[in-house]
Amino acid sequence: MNAHPSRLPTPAWEDLVTAALLGTDRRTPPGAAPGRSAPAALLDAAAAETVRRRAGLRPGPAAPLLEPAPEDPRPKLPVVAARRLAFLLADRPDTGTGGRRGTAPDLMELLPQWLTAVNTRGFAAPAESLPALLDAARGRTDLRAAALEFAGPRALWLARLNPDWRFALRATPGGVASLPGPDERRRVETLWQEGLFAERVALLAAIRFRAPDAARELLAATWSTERAEDRLMFLDSLRTGLSARDEPFLEQALADRSRNVRAMAAELLSALPGSALAARMAVRAGTCVAVDHTADTPTLVVEAPHECDAAMERDGVSAKAPPGRGERSWWFGQLVEAAPLAAWQARLGGRTPQEIVALPVADDWLSELHAAWCRAAVRQRDADWSRALLGAPSSPGAGGPGAVSLAERAKLLGTLPVTERADWVAGFIAAHGLSEAFQLLGVCAVPWAGPLGRSVVDALNIARDAGSYPWSFSGVMGLAERCLDPAEATRLDALLAVPDEAENASPGAGGYWAEAFQRLGRTLRLRAVMAQELEVP
């Protein structure tokens, strides 16, 4: 008869673990007899040993108390707005509708706009909402800047306690409060010399925003000892506040060991039309383009460079063309986009940008030349050249000869004043519809100006009457939900009914359009209510 477990000698925990891993058929538990009762004896012994080990555990020293979370001096969020925030953060996409979105607003898509509005008013986030807010920002990088600004100093306090929220420590908007200012030289030098790479990037960006010259001097002090990939990232921070005072440092960077660093330095210098590099590029590009007066109409003729010499490479011209691209056209495009646009008016007979763009170009060089001018206008933020290259929004091709793609048009529009930008896109939609307008709408200020909003609604109505499926315009409809002025909601009331289907219409399209317009109207009204909630005392 087997001995009772309470009278068995006290086994070592390691022996019990070994018996469990090997099996009681191969290793009999200490103090137990082999056979069918061995597994039960093992479990009894393990239970007894577990109790003994727990009872004999000596408590460790108490952990130090946490430092209290910092106070947030900003005014408290109104109660109704705090309740709204909880609803926005709790919303999850509904995946059970078979692809149909229904008529309910998508609350998560309204969260970025709500955060922008609340940050504009300077409210502090409720403490109880911070975990959910940080979780939302962790999953969506587009939320991080606004979410961390709203969360304030307590976001950093929480991020130090939860590894899932460490992104807050690396993000500049959330970390600026803990970064030293330009006048704290000792702290700046310590962090710059000893900090992690992400901390150094955040420090350089923060100082560059407040004191551009101090940031450049900080970078210059350690430039020769930095890794090539780090130099590239640090150099990119000089885009903020770029000025002629940065030119000597950037000229030195043209001789960097890294080709990517040299290219970045050249790009920054070409954004300074008065720089020596821009002058060199103007000379090179000017020798490639001339006006031929022998034809019936003055015509631009192009003679692309025949080689890419060492001086061109030093100034950022990449010698190796991409696959499928001719070397000469590749070199030519780089020269033109880096040359100051003002130089062309003197080179081409004092003509205005509109007159220059209107000139015919010989030998099929028009697209290449105008595309390079587009890139130059964007880089140099030249609104006059952007207007010339965009052309009238109603023109064939919707953008003039230089707008070779929707992406180029969107970039050119970004150089124009906000009101002019919206008017141009409204004219584009009125003339060409919405099929190519998505990227253009993305560069317009929110909420959309009245004429732009009306043009979008009118175009959606035309598409509905034509019997098209609304899925073709889902991107524009999603933008309208976030960007249309809530005051436009009343104009949608006439579009909520299911229209009669025409003979050539897609089956069921009318019902889908009615749902889409109902959702749009409800979303606009909800946005209006959300704005009012932020004004409640």
MARZATI-133426 format. One record per atom (N, C-alpha, C): residue in three letters; x, y, z. Coordinates in steps of 0.1 Angstrom, whole numbers, plus 5000, padded with zeros to 4 digits. Example, Ala and Ser with C-alpha at 12.3 -4.5 7.8 and 13.67 -1.06 7.14 Angstrom:
ala513249435078ala512349555078ala513249675078ser512849785071ser513749895071ser512950005079
END
This chain:
met500949885000met500050005000met500950125000asn500650224991asn501450344990asn501350435003ala502450495006ala502450585017ala501650715014his501050775024his500250895022his501151005018pro500751095009pro501651205005pro502151295016ser501351305027ser501751395038ser502951325046arg503151195044arg504251135051arg505451105042leu505351155029leu506451145020leu507551245024pro508851205021pro509851305023pro509651425014thr510051545019thr509851665011thr510751664998pro510051654987pro510851644974pro511351784970ala512451784962ala512951904956ala512051944944trp511752074943trp510952124932trp511452074918glu512752084917glu513352044904glu513151904901asp513151814911asp512851664908asp511451644904leu510451724910leu509151714905leu508951764891val509651874887val509551924874val510151814864thr511251754867thr511851654859thr510951534857ala510251494867ala509351374866ala508151414857ala507651534858ala506551584850ala506951594835leu508151634833leu508651644819leu508851514812leu509451424820leu509851294814leu508651194814gly507751214824gly506651124826gly506851024837thr505850984844thr506050904856thr506450764852asp506150724839asp506650584835asp508150584835arg508850694831arg510250694830arg510950744843arg510250834850arg510850884862arg509850884873thr510050804883thr509050794895thr509250914904pro508150984908pro508351094917pro509051054929pro509851144935pro510451114948pro509551074959gly509850954965gly509050904977gly507850834972ala507550814959ala506350744954ala506750614948ala505750514948ala506050384942ala505650394927pro506450324919pro506050314905pro504750244903gly504050284892gly502850214889gly501750324885arg500550274885arg499450364881arg499150474890ser499550464903ser499250574912ser500350684912ala501350664904ala502450764904ala502050894899pro501150914888pro500751044884pro500051124895ala499151044902ala498351114913ala499351154924ala500251074927ala501251104937ala502051234933leu502451234920leu503151354915leu502351484917leu501151484913leu500251604915leu500151644929asp499951534938asp499751574952asp501051634958ala502151574954ala503451634959ala503651774954ala503351794941ala503551924935ala502652034942ala501351994945ala500452084952ala501052114966ala501452014973ala502052044986ala503252124986glu504152104976glu505352174975glu505052324971thr504052344962thr503652474959thr503152564971val502352494979val501952564991val503052595000arg504052505002arg505152525010arg506052635005arg506252644992arg507052744986arg506452884988arg505152894986arg504453024987arg504453065002ala504252975011ala504153015025ala505553055030gly506553005024gly507953035029gly508553155021leu507753215012leu508353325004leu508453455013arg509653505013arg509853625020arg509553755012pro508753845017pro508353965009pro509654045006gly509654094993gly510754174989gly510554324994pro511554404992pro511354544996pro510354614988ala509654704994ala508554774987ala509154864976ala508454864965ala508854954954ala508655094958pro509455184953pro509255324956pro507955374950leu507355474957leu506055524952leu506355604939leu505355594930leu505555674917leu505455824920glu506155894912glu506056034912glu504656074907pro503956164913pro502656204908pro502656254894ala501556234887ala501456284874ala501456434874pro502156494864pro502156644864pro500756704862glu500656824867glu499356894865glu499256944851asp498056954846asp497757014833asp497057144836pro497757254833pro497057384837pro495957434827arg495757364816arg494757404807arg493357394812pro492457464807pro491057454812pro490457314809lys489557274818lys488957144816lys487957134804leu487957024798leu486957004787leu485557004792pro484657074785pro483257064789pro482756924791val481856904800val481356774803val480756704791val479956774783val479256714771val480356674761ala481356764760ala482456724750ala483256604755ala483456594768ala484156474774ala483356354771arg482056364772arg481256244769arg481356214754arg481356314746arg481556294731arg482856224728leu483856264735leu485156204733leu485156054736ala484456014747ala484355874751ala483655794740phe482655854734phe481955784723phe482855774710leu483555874707leu484455864696leu485555764698leu486055754709leu487155654712leu486655514713ala485355494717ala484755364718ala484255304705asp484155394695asp483555344682asp484555254675arg483955144669arg484755044662arg484055024648pro484755004638pro484154984624pro483254864625asp482054874619asp481154764618asp481454684606thr481754554608thr482154464597thr481054374593gly479854384599gly478854284596gly477754334586thr478054434578thr477054484569thr477354444554gly478254354552gly478554304539gly479154414530gly479754514535gly480454614527gly479554744526arg478354744529arg477454864529arg477754934542arg477955064541arg478255144553arg477055184560gly475855184554gly474655224560gly474555374561thr473755424570thr473555574571thr474155634584ala474755554592ala475355604605ala476655664602pro477055774608pro478355844607pro479455754612asp480655764606asp481755684610asp482555774621leu482355744633leu482855824644leu484355834644met485055724641met486455724642met487055814631glu486355834620glu486855924610glu486656074614leu485856094624leu485656234629leu486556264640leu487256164646leu488156194657leu489256284653pro489956274642pro491056374639pro490556514638gln489456534632gln488856674632gln488456724645trp487956634654trp487556674667trp488756714675leu489856644674leu491056674681leu491656804676thr491656834664thr492056964659thr491257074665ala489957054665ala489157164671ala489357184686val489557074693val489757094708val491157144711asn492157114702asn493457174705asn493457324701thr492657364691thr492557504688thr492057584700arg491157524707arg490557594719arg491357574732gly492357484732gly493257474743gly492757404755phe491857304753phe491357234764phe492357114768ala492257074781ala493056964786ala492156834785ala492856724782ala492156594781ala491756544795pro490556494796pro490156424809pro491056314812ala491456304825ala492456194829ala491956054825glu490656034827glu490055904825glu490055864810ser490255954801ser490255924787ser491655904781leu492655924789leu494055924783leu494455784779pro494155674786pro494455534781pro493855504768ala492555534766ala491955504753ala492455594742leu492755714746leu493355814736leu494655764731leu495555724740leu496855674736leu496755544728asp495855454732asp495655334724asp495255364710ala494355464708ala493955504695ala495055564687ala495955644693ala497055704687ala498155604683arg498255504692arg499155394689arg498755324676gly497455304674gly497055224662gly496955314649arg496955444651arg496755534639arg497855644640thr498855634632thr499855734632thr499355874628asp498255884620asp497756014617asp497156084628leu496856014639leu496256074651leu497356124661arg498556084660arg499456094671arg499756244674ala500056324664ala500456464667ala499356534675ala498056524670ala496956594677ala496656524690ala496656394690ala496356324703ala497356354714leu498656364711leu499556394721leu499556534725glu499256624716glu499056764720glu497856774730phe496756704727phe495656714736phe495856644749ala496656534749ala496856464761ala497856534770gly498656614765gly499556704773gly500656634781pro501156684792pro502256624799pro501956494805arg500756464808arg500456334814arg500656214804ala500656244791ala500856144781ala502256084783leu503256174785leu504656134788leu504756054800trp504056094811trp504056024824trp503555884822leu502455864815leu501855734812leu502755654803ala503355714793ala504255644784ala505455584790arg505955644801arg507055584808arg506655454816leu505355434818leu504855324826leu504355204817asn504055234805asn503455134796asn504255134783pro504955014780pro505755004768pro504955024755asp503654994756asp502855014744asp502655164740trp502955254749trp502755394746trp504155464744arg505155394742arg506555454741arg506655544730phe505755534720phe505855624708phe505655764713ala504955794724ala504755924729ala506155994733leu507055904737leu508355954741leu509255994729arg508955924718arg509755954706arg509156064697ala507856094699ala507156184690ala507456334695thr507856414685thr508256554688thr507056624695pro505856624690pro504756694697pro504556664711gly504756534715gly504556494729gly505756514737gly506956524731gly508156534738gly508756674739val508156774732val508756904733val508756964747ala507756924755ala507656984768ala508856944777ser509356824774ser510456774782ser511856804776leu511856854764leu513156884757leu513657024762pro514957034763pro515557164767pro515357264756gly515257394760gly515157494750gly516557544746pro516657624735pro517957674730pro518757744740asp518157804750asp518957874760asp519457784771glu519057664772glu519557564782glu520757484776arg521857554775arg522957494767arg523457364773arg523557364786arg524157244792arg523257124789arg521957134791arg521057024789arg521056994774val521057094765val521057064751val522256984747glu523457024751glu524656954748glu524656814753thr524156794765thr524156664771thr523256564763leu522056614760leu521156534752leu521656504738trp522256604732trp522756594719trp523956494718gln524756494729gln525856404729gln525556264733glu524556254743glu524356124749glu522956064746gly522056134740gly520656094738gly520555984727leu519455914727leu519155814716leu518955894703phe518955824692phe518855884679phe517555964678ala516455894682ala515055954682ala515056084690glu515656084702glu515756194710glu516456314704arg517556274697arg518356384691arg517656444679val516956364671val516156414660val515056514666ala514356464677ala513356554683ala513956684688leu515156674694leu515756794699leu516156884688leu516756834678leu517156924666leu515956994660ala514856914658ala513656974652ala513057074661ala513057054674ala512457154683ala513257284683ile514557264684ile515357384684ile515357464671arg515357384660arg515257444646arg513957534645phe512857484651phe511657554650phe511757694657arg512457694669arg512557814677arg513757904674ala514857834671ala516057914669ala516857844657pro516557874645pro517157804633pro518657804634asp519257914637asp520757924636asp521357834647ala520757834659ala521257744670ala521257604666ala520157564659ala520057424655ala521157384645arg521357474635arg522457444625arg523757434632glu524057524641glu525357524648glu525557394656leu524457354662leu524457224670leu524857104661leu524257104649leu524456994640leu525857004634ala526357124631ala527657144626ala528757094635ala528557104648ala529557074658ala529856924658thr528956834654thr529256694654thr529056634640trp528956714630trp528656664617trp529556554612ser530856584613ser531856494608ser531856354614thr531256344626thr531356214634thr530056134632glu529056194626glu527756134625glu527756024614arg526855924615arg526755824605arg525955884593ala526155824581ala525655884569ala524055884570glu523455774574glu522055774575glu521455874585asp522255904596asp521856004606asp522056144600arg523156164593arg523356294587arg522156334577leu521656234570leu520556254561leu519356304568met519056234579met517856274587met518056404594phe519156434599phe519456564605phe519356674595leu519856654583leu519856754573leu518456784569asp517556684569asp516256714565asp515556804574ser515956814587ser515356904596ser515557054593leu516557084584leu516857214580leu515857274571arg514957194566arg513857244558arg513057354565thr512857334578thr512157424586thr513057554588gly512457664584gly513257794586gly514457804577leu514457734565leu515557744556leu515757884552ser517057934552ser517358064548ser518758074542ala519158194537ala520458204532ala521558184542arg521258194555arg522358174565arg522758034565asp521857944560asp522257794560asp523157764548glu523357854539glu524057814526glu525457774528pro526257834537pro527657784538pro527757644543phe526857614553phe526857474558phe526457374547leu525457414540leu524957324529leu525957304518glu526657414515glu527757404505glu528757304509gln529157304522gln530057204527gln529557064525ala528257044528ala527556914527ala527556864512leu527756954503leu527856904489leu529056814486ala530056824495ala531256734494ala531156614503asp529956584508asp529856474518asp530156344511arg530556244520arg530856114515arg529656034509ser528456064515ser527255994511ser526556064499arg526255994489arg525556044477arg524156104481asn523456034490asn522156074494asn522256214502val523256224510val523456354517val523756464507arg524556434498arg524856544488arg523656584480ala522756484477ala521556514469ala520656594478met520556564491met519656644500met520156784501ala521456804503ala522056934504ala521757014491ala521956954480ala521657024467ala520257064466glu519356974470glu517857004469glu517557124478leu518157134490leu517857244499leu518457374493leu519657364487leu520257484482leu519457534470ser518857444462ser518157484450ser516757554454ala516357524467ala515157594472ala515457734476leu516757774476leu517157914479leu517557974465pro516658044459pro516958094445pro518158184445gly518558244456gly519758334456gly521058264459ser521058134461ser522258054464ser523158044453ala524458014456ala525458004445ala525157874437leu524657774443leu524257654435leu523157684426ala522157764430ala521057794421ala521557874409ala522557964411ala523158034400ala523957944391arg524657854396arg525357754387arg524357674379met523257634385met522257554378met521557644367ala521357774371ala520757864361ala521557874348val522857874350val523757884338val523657754330arg523757644337arg523657514330arg522357494323ala521257524330ala519957504324ala519757604312gly520257724314gly520057824304gly520757794291thr521857714291thr522457674279thr521757574271cys520757514278cys519957404272cys518657444265val518257564268val516957614263val517157754256ala516557764245ala516657894238ala515357914230val515158044225val514058074217val514458074202asp513758004194asp514058004179asp513058104173his513658214168his512758314162his512658294146thr513258194141thr513158174127thr511858114122ala511158044132ala509857984128ala508758094128asp507558064123asp506458154122asp506158204136thr506158114146thr505858154160thr507158124168pro507558214177pro508658194185pro508558054192thr509557974192thr509457834197thr510657804206leu510457734216leu511557694225leu512157574219val513557574219val514257454214val515157414226val515357284227val516057224238val517257144233glu518357164239glu519557084236glu520057034250ala519656914252ala519956854265ala521456824267pro522056824279pro523456804281pro523856674275his525156664270his525656544265his526456464275glu526756514286glu527456444297glu527056504310cys527356424321cys527156474334cys528556474341asp529156594341asp530556604346asp530556604361ala531756604367ala531956594381ala531356714388ala531456834382ala530856954389ala529356934390met528656884379met527256864380met526856764391glu527656654392glu527356554402glu527556614416arg528556694418arg528756764431arg527556844435asp526956904425asp525756994427asp524456914428gly524556784429gly523356704431gly522756644420val523356654408val522756584396val523156434396ser522156354396ser522356204396ser522756164382ala523956104380ala524356064367ala523655944361lys523255854370lys522555734365lys521055744364ala520555734351ala519155744349ala518355624354pro517155644358pro516255524361pro516055444349pro515655314351pro515355224340pro514255284331gly514455284318gly513455334309gly513555484306arg514555544312arg514655694310arg515955724303gly515955804293gly517155844286gly518055934295glu519355914294glu520255984303glu520156134300arg520156184288arg520156324285arg518956394291ser517756334289ser516556394294ser516556384309trp517156284315trp517256274330trp518156394335trp519256414329trp520156524333trp519456654331phe518856674320phe518156794316phe517056834327gly516256734330gly515156764340gly515756804353gln516856744358gln517356784371gln517956924370leu518556964359leu519057094358leu517957204359val516857174351val515857274351val515057284364glu514857174371glu514157184383glu514957254394ala516257254393ala517157314403ala517457454400ala517157504388ala517457644384ala516357734390pro516757854394pro515757954399pro514857994387leu513557994390leu512558024380leu512658164375ala513158254383ala513258394379ala514258414368ala515258324367ala516258334356ala515658314342trp514558244341trp513958214328trp513458334322gln512858424329gln512358544324gln513358634317ala514558644323ala515658714317ala516258634305arg516258504306arg516858424296arg515958424283leu514658424285leu513658414274leu512958544271gly513758644270gly513258774265gly512258854273gly512358834286gly511558914296gly510158874296arg509758754291arg508458714291arg507958674305thr506658684307thr506058644320thr505958494320pro505758434332pro505658284333pro504558234324gln503358314323gln502258264315gln502658264300glu503458364296glu503858374282glu504958264279ile505758234289ile506758134286ile506157994285val505157964294val504557834293val503757824281ala503257934275ala502357924263ala503257904250leu504557914251leu505357904239leu505457754235pro505357724222pro505457584217pro506957544220val507057414221val508357354224val508657254213ala509857264207ala510157174195ala510557034200asp510456944190asp511056804192asp510556734204asp509256744207asp508656664218asp509356684232trp509856794234trp510456824247trp509556894257leu508256924252leu507357004260leu507056934274ser506756804273ser506356744286ser507556744296glu508656714291glu509856704300glu510156844305leu510156944297leu510457084302leu509457134312his508157114309his507157164318his507057084331ala507256954330ala507256874342ala508456924352ala509556954346ala510657004354ala510357144360trp509657224352trp509257354358trp508257334369cys507357234368cys506457204378cys507157174391arg508157094390arg508957054403arg509657174408ala510157264399ala510857384404ala509857474411ala508657494406ala507657584412ala507257534426val507157404427val506757344440val507957364450arg509157334446arg510357344454arg510557484459gln510357584450gln510657724453gln509357804457arg508257724459arg507057784463arg506657914455asp506757904442asp506558014433asp505058014428ala504258094434ala502758094430ala502558134416asp503358234411asp503158284397asp503358174387trp504458094389trp504757984380trp503757874381ser503257854393ser502257754396ser500957784388arg500557914389arg499357954381arg499557934366ala500757964361ala500957954347ala500957804343leu501457714351leu501557574347leu500257504349leu499457544359leu498157494361leu497157524350gly497257654345gly496357704335gly494957714341ala493957744332ala492557754337ala492057614341pro491257614351pro490657484355pro489757414345ser489257494336ser488357444326ser489057404313ser490357424312ser491157394300ser491157254297pro491357214285pro491457074281pro492657004289gly492456884294gly493456824302gly493456874316ala492656974319ala492457024332ala493657054340gly494457144334gly495657184342gly496757244334gly496557264321gly497657324314gly498657214310pro499557244301pro500557144296pro501557094307gly501857174317gly502857134327gly502357044337ala501057034339ala500456944350ala500356804344val501456734345val501556604338val500856494346ser500456524358ser499756424366ser498856494376leu497956414382leu497156464393leu498056504405ala499056424407ala499956454419ala500656584416glu501056614404glu501756734401glu500756854403arg499556834398arg498556944400arg498356974415ala498256864423ala497956884437ala499156964443lys500356934440lys501556994445lys501557144441leu501257174428leu501257314424leu500157394431leu498957334433leu497957394441leu498357434455gly499257344461gly499657374474gly500457494476thr500957554465thr501757684466thr500857804465leu499557784462leu498657904461leu497957934474pro497458054475pro496658094487pro495458004489val494957984501val493957894504val492657924496thr492258044495thr491058084488thr491158054473glu492258094467glu492558064453glu492557914450arg493157844459arg493257694457arg491857634456ala490957674466ala489557624466ala488857664453asp488957784449asp488257834437asp488757754425trp490057724424trp490557654412trp489957514412val489957444423val489457304424val487957304421ala487157414426ala485757414423ala485557434408gly486357514401gly486257524387gly486557394379phe487557324385phe487957194379phe486757094379ile486157094391ile485056994393ile483857034384ala483557164383ala482457204375ala482657174360ala483957174356ala484257144342ala484456994339his485056924349his485456784346his484856684355gly484056724365gly483456624373gly484456584384leu484056474391leu484756424403leu485756314401ser485756254389ser486456134387ser487956154389glu488456274387glu489956294389glu490156404400ala489156424408ala489356544418ala489756504432phe489956374435phe490156324448phe491456384454gln492556374446gln493856424451gln493856584452leu493056644443leu493056794444leu492256834456leu491156774459leu490456804471leu491256794484gly492156694484gly492956674496gly493856784500val494156884491val495056994494val494257124498cys492957114498cys492057224501cys491857234516ala491757364521ala491557384535ala490257334540val490157294552val488957244558val488357344569pro487057364569pro486057314560pro486157374546trp485657304536trp485757354523trp484957484522ala485557574514ala484857704511ala483557674504gly482557774505gly481257754500gly481157714485pro481857784476pro481857744462pro482357604460leu483457564467leu483957434465leu482957324470gly482457354482gly481457254487gly480257234478arg479757344473arg478557344464arg478957264451ser480157284446ser480557214434ser480657064436val481057024448val481156884451val479756824452val478856884459val477556834461val476856824447asp476956934439asp476356934426asp476856814417ala478256794418ala478856684410ala478356554415leu478156534428leu477656404433leu476256384428asn475456494428asn474056484423asn474056444408ile474956504401ile474956474386ile475356324384ala476256274392ala476656134391ala475556044395arg474756084405arg473656004409arg472555994398asp472256114392asp471256114381asp471756044369ala473056024367ala473555954356ala473555804358gly473155764370gly472955614373gly474255544376ser475355624380ser476555564384ser476455504398tyr477255404401tyr477355344414tyr478055444423pro477555464436pro478255554445pro479655504449trp479955374448trp481255324452trp482355384444ser482055424431ser483055494423ser483455634429phe482655684438phe482855814444phe482955804460ser483355684464ser483355664479ser484455744485gly485555764478gly486655844484gly486255994485val485656044475val485156184476val484056194486met483156094487met482156104497met482656104511gly483756024513gly484356014526gly485056154530leu485656214520leu486256344522leu485156454525ala484056444518ala482956534520ala482456524535glu482356404540glu481856384554glu482756454564arg484056464561arg484956524570arg485256674567cys485056714554cys485556844550cys484456944546leu483256894542leu482256984538leu481757064550asp481457194547asp480957284558asp479557224563pro479457204576pro478157154581pro476957244577ala477157364573ala476057454569ala475457394556glu476157314549glu475657254536glu474657144538ala474457104551ala473556984553ala472157004548thr471657134549thr470257154544thr470157134529arg471257154522arg471157134507arg471056994503leu471356904513leu471256764510leu469856704512asp468956774518asp467656724521asp466956684508ala467156754498ala466456724485ala467056594478leu468156544483leu468856434477leu468656304485leu467856304495leu467756184504leu466756084499ala465856114490ala464856024485ala465555924475val465055804474val465555714464val464955754450pro465855784441pro465355834428pro464855714419asp463955744410asp463555644400asp464755604392glu464855474389glu466055424382glu465755444367ala466755504360ala466655514345ala466955384339glu466655364326glu466855244319glu468355204319asn469155304317asn470655274316asn471355274330ala470555294341ala471255304354ala471655164359ser472655164368ser473055044374ser472054994384pro471654864384pro470654814393pro470854844407gly469954904414gly470054934428gly470855054432ala471455124422ala472255234425ala471555344433gly470255364430gly469555474436gly469455454451gly469255334456gly469155304470gly470455334477tyr471555294471tyr472855314476tyr473155464477trp472755544467trp472955684467trp472155754478ala470955704480ala470155764491ala470855734505glu471355614507glu472055584519glu473255674521ala474055694510ala475255774511ala474955924514phe473855974508phe473456114511phe472956124525gln472156024530gln471656024544gln472856024554arg473855944551arg475055934560arg475756074560leu475956124548leu476556254547leu475856364554gly474556374553gly473756474560gly473856454575arg473756324580arg473856304594arg475256334600thr476256304592thr477556334596thr477856484598leu477256564588leu477456704589leu476756764601arg475556714603arg474756764615arg475456724628leu476056604628leu476756564640leu478056654642arg478756684632arg479856774633arg479456914638ala478356954634ala477857084639ala477557074654val476956964659val476656944673val477956934681met478956864675met480256854682met480956984684ala480857074674ala481457204675ala480757284686gln479457274687gln478657344697gln479057294711glu479257164712glu479557104725glu480857164731leu481857204722leu483057264727leu482857404732glu481757464729glu481557604733glu480757604746val480257494751val479457494763val480357514775pro479957614784pro480857644795pro480857524805
END
